[in-house]
Amino acid sequence: MLVVMADAFDPRFGEAWSGAQLTGTMIQAGSWTRLAIDDDLVVGFTLCRRIVDETELLLVGVRRDWRGRGIGSILMATAATEATGFGARSMFLEMRDGNAAAAQLYHNQGFVEVGRRRDYYRGVDGQRFDAITFRRNLDVAS
């Protein structure tokens, strides 16, 4: 996952997590990850965390050379299906304002903007960016 993050996340924004951050999250109850693999090469991943009936999509990344092949969509759809299976009724995620490609992917997956944190992220050059919170309702069998 670290290799994918290094390739997928623009270093100007400092969005990639450290190995310690990944490990610390993955060992928490309710957390899970999925990998997209082609010929033993990890090309994408998701990291999610469920708390009661909500799931947060913490990270989604696809290697740059593998984008445009539907991998991000498949990973996100799989995360939503799994979250529903775990009893989640909604899924949240957060992104840096200005990441148009990510916003389009999220909208295509049924997410809508529900909040904004002003100046939440800071790029390595000190520039500030809003954090945009998205939500998607999940289909849960009654």
VENTA-V733743 format. One record per run of one state. SS is the DSSP state (2 for helix, 1 for strand, 0 for the rest). FROM is the first residue (numbers start at 1). TO is the last residue. If there is no record, write none. Layout:
ss,from,to
SS,FROM,TO
SS,FROM,TO
//
This chain:
ss,from,to
0,1,1
2,2,8
0,9,10
2,11,13
0,14,18
2,19,26
0,27,30
1,31,38
0,39,40
1,41,51
0,52,53
1,54,62
0,63,63
2,64,66
0,67,70
2,71,85
0,86,89
1,90,96
0,97,99
2,100,108
0,109,111
1,112,122
0,123,127
1,128,137
0,138,142
//
